[in-house]
Amino acid sequence: MMRAVVLDGPGAPDALKMRDVPRPVPKPGWVLVKVHAFGLNRSELHFRQGLGSFGSFPRIPGIEATGVVVDAPGGEFPAGTQVAALMGGMGREFDGGYAEYVTVPALNVIPFMSTLGWATLGAVPEMLQTAHGSLTVGVNPAPGSSLLIRGGTSSIGLALIVLAKRRGLTVLATTRNPNKAQALLDTGADHAIIDNGNVAEDVRMIFPEGVGGAVELVGTPTLQDTLRATAVHGTVCFTGMLSDEWTVPDFYPIDYIPNGVRLTAYSGGAEDLPQAVFQEFLDAVEAGDVRAPIGKVYPLEDIVQAHQDMEDGSVTGKLVVTVNGHPGVA
């Protein structure tokens, strides 16, 4: 048996129930991981709220987890290997990381080596995968270009600041809360912009021709303004929906998209995060060259409070849950 957080159906944060359930048994091609930590993600909030058409109940949520391999019947990973598991149906189509153990397809597992604490390791996988994919697949900015991050105080926004600065980009990041502007600058942003729903004018005061690229994390309410802040031949990547608004009503592209501005999107998986990129980021954190933007760490028993904090938006940075008091190294 193992402890796990079970969601019987959509509901408020207290719909997440701690239970003793059978420990999963891996089949060939799958990996059994002892979970030490996992990050919280807004898609898990959407799943709990019953938004979207993905997943089924009852379900152990969680689209990512970090820990160590217990068993891999197919021989993909030796027991004891440090791994991150993410996406590929985790926590939706099959049980996910909100548990002491999880089984996942081997294709969704990334091995690594690190002496960082598990709270830090648990913060990185999905946050890095989304930020890296949005930057490299979605925007693909030219060296020395500029990047607008709409929704900069989200965990993905903060990770994007780190990655963009390591590529030598000039970074503009937004927040609706003036009290959080300094957090953007402390993470490395060159300009912190207070978002009142219309930042294009502020952006063009800094870059009159517009930014070279942008990542939209707020969602459809601000997307058109983000497009207007972007230069001709610049690219806007639609990645996040912090606003919980997913679609553009009465979308007419010629009216909506400025001439010559490119609109793309990113929604990837474990295959979009190369093992070398993951390891390099962890090594950089360990060396003190970059900081993993962790907002708050909770024990598994506090999962309801963690979800409440995520829903309220009261914490800046990645929310992380540790399992069985594992703050350190396996």
N, C-alpha and C positions, 0 to 999 in steps of 0.2 A: 504494500500500500504506500501511498504518498499523499502529501498535502497539495491541494490545488485550489485555485479560484475558479468557480463554475458560474456561468451565466445561463440561467434557464430560459430567459427570454429578454426582450428589450425592457429597459427601465432606468431608474435613477442610479447614482453610484452605489447605493445600498443593495441593488440587485446582484452585485458581485458577492458570492457566498463562498466562504472557506469550507472545504470538505475534505474528507479522506476518501480517495478513489484508488482503484487499482493502478499500479505502476505499469506504464505501457511496455510492450515487448516489441522490439524492432524486427521487421521482416527484411529479407535480402534487398539491398539497395537503399535501406534506411539506416539511420544512426540514432542510438539512444544516448542522450546528453543529460548529465547531471547539471541542473541549472544553478548557477551561482548569482546571476543578476540579469535583469532585463530592463530596457528602456520603455517608457510609455510613449504612445504615438496617437495622434489625433484620429487616425482611422479606427483605432480601438474604441475611442469615445463615440465615433459615429456608429460603429458596430453595436456598442452597448445601447445606444439610443434608438437602434432599429432603422437608421438611415441607410439608404442604398439597398441594393438587391443581392448583396453578396453574403455568403455564409449561412449556417444553419444552427439551430439550438436543439438541446442544450450543448454548450461548448465551453471549453477552457480557452479564453482569449489569449492574445499575445502574438504579434507578428514577428517578434525577434527574441533571442535569448543568447546569453554567453555562459559558458561552463566548460566541462571536460567530457570527453567521450567515455562512455561506460562500455558500449558494445557496438560494433559495426559488423553484422554477419557477412557482408560482402567484402570485408577486408579493406575498405576505403581508408579508414583511419585507425591507428593503434589506440588501445585504451589509454586514457590519461592525456590525450592530445587536447590542448586548449583550442576551443572552437567558438565561432559565432554562427548562429543559425538564424535565417531570416527569409520572410516572404514565401512565395510558392504555395500559398493556401494556408499557411500557419494561422491558427487561431480563428479560422473561418471555415475552411473545408475540412480540416482536421484539427485536433487539439493543439494549442499553442503553448507559449512560454510562461504563462502565469502559474507555474507549478514547480515542484522539486525535480521533476524529470520530464523530458519531452522527446518524442521521436519525430524525426524529420527526414525527408529525402536527402540522400548524400549530396545531390546537386545543389542543395540550399545551405550547405555547410562550408564555412571558410576557416581553415586552420590558421593559427598564429602562435607566436611566442612572445610573452611579455611578463614583466614583473610588476606591472601596474596593479593597483587594487581592483577588485571586481566591480566596485561601484563605477569606477572610471571606464573599465572595459565594457560594462553593460550599457554605457551611454552612447557608445560609438557606432555600432553596425548600421542600423537603419538610418540614423542621422547622417552618417558619412555617405552611405549609398545614395541617398536622395540628393544630398548637396553635390556630391561628385557627379552624379548623372545629370542633374540640372545644369551644372556648369559646363561639363565637357560634351554631353550629348545634346542638351537642349539649346544652350547659348553658343558654345564654342567660341569664346571671345578671342579677338586678336591680341597678341602680346602688347602690353602697354595701354590697352583700351580701358574703358570705364564700365562699371556695372552697378545698376540700381537693384537693391534687394528690398522688395516691398513686403514688409512683415519681418523686419530684421531681428526683433527680440525673440522670435520663435527659435527653438533649438536648431532647426534646419537653417534659418536665417543666420544665426550666429556661426554655425559651421561653414556656411557659404562665405562669410566674411573672412574666416581663417584661410579657407582654400583660395579665395580670390586674391588675398594679399600675398600668399605664397607664390602666386603666378604673376605678381607685379602689377595687378590691376588697381585703378583708383576706384574705391568703393563708396557708394552712397547707400545708406540704409535707413529705413523708416521705422517709426514707432508712433502709436497714437498717444502714448503716455510720456509727457516731457520728463518725468522722473526716471525714465528708462533710457534717455538719450545718452547719458554718460556710459552706460553699459555697452552701447554700440561702439563708442569711441575706444573704450578700454579693450574691447575685443579686437580692434584694429581698423574699424571703419574710418575713412578720411572725412566723411560728412555724415552727421546724424540729422535727419529731417523729420520734423513733427508732422504726422499724417492727419490732415483734416478731411481726407477724402479726395483732395485735389493737390497733388504735389508736382505736377508737370511744370508749373510756372517756377517753383523753387528749384527744380532740377535744371531748368534752362537758364536760370540765373548763374549757375555754376558751369554748365556746359550749354552754351547758346544753341548749338546744333543738336543737342540731345545726347543721351548716353549711348554707348556702343551696344549695350545689351542690358537685359533686365530679367530678373526671376520674380514671378508673381506668386506670392505665398498667401496673400489675403483672400483672393478669389475673384469671382466675377464682379462684385461691386466696384472694385478699383481697377479692373483690367483695362478698361478703355483709357483711363487716365495714365496708366503705366505705358500703354502704347504711345500716347501723345508725348510722353517724356523721352521717347527713344528716337534716335537719329535714323534718317533714311539709310536703308540697308542694315540697320541694327536688328537684333533678334530679341523678342520677348518670349520667355519660356513659362508657360502656365504649369505650375507644379502643385501649389497648395490651395486649401480652402479653409483657412482659419475663420472666415466669415460664415462657414456652413452654407454658403450659397454656391451651387455647383454649375448652374446653367445660365446662359444669356438669353433672355426672352426676345423674341422677334429679331433674331440675329440677321443683319444685312451686312455682309462683309465690306462692301464698298463704302458704306457710311461709317462702319464701325472701326475699320483698320486704316490708319493713315497711309497715304501713298508711300510705297517702298519699304514699309516696316514689316518685318517678318514675324509671324506668330506661330509658335510651336508649343509642344507640351512634353512633359516627362512623367512617366510612371513606370519604374523599373523594378528589378528584382536582384537577387544575389548575384546573378550572372553579370550584372552591370558594375559590380564592385570587384575589380581584380584583387587577388590575394596580395600582390605586391603593393598596391595602393593602400590597402587596409594595414598591412604591416608597416609601411613607411609612415603612415599617420600615427600609429601607436608608438613607433620609435621616436617620432618627433615630440609627442607628448611626454614620453619618458625622459627625453633629453632636455625638456623644458623649453623647446623651441616654439611649441604651440600649446594652447590650453583647450582641453575638452570642456565645452560650455555646459557644465552641470548646474542645474538650478537647485535641486533638492533630492535627497536620498531617503527612501522609506524602507522599513522592513515589510515583508510579504503580508504580515498581519494588518498593515495599515493601507491596504490596497484601496479601500473605499475612500479614505481621505486623499490618497494620491489622485484618484479619479476626480474627486471633487475639486481639488486644486487645479487639475488640468482643465476642467470645465469652466472654472472661474477665471482662468488666466492670471492667477495671483502670483505665479512664480515665473521668473525670467530664466530661461535655459532648460536643459533637458531634465525631465523627471526620471529617476532611476529607482528600481526596487531591487533590494538584495534578498537572497533566499538563505534561510538557516544561518544568518549572521555571518556571511562571507564577505567581509570588507577587504580581505587581503588576497594573497595568491593561493591557488590550489596546492 
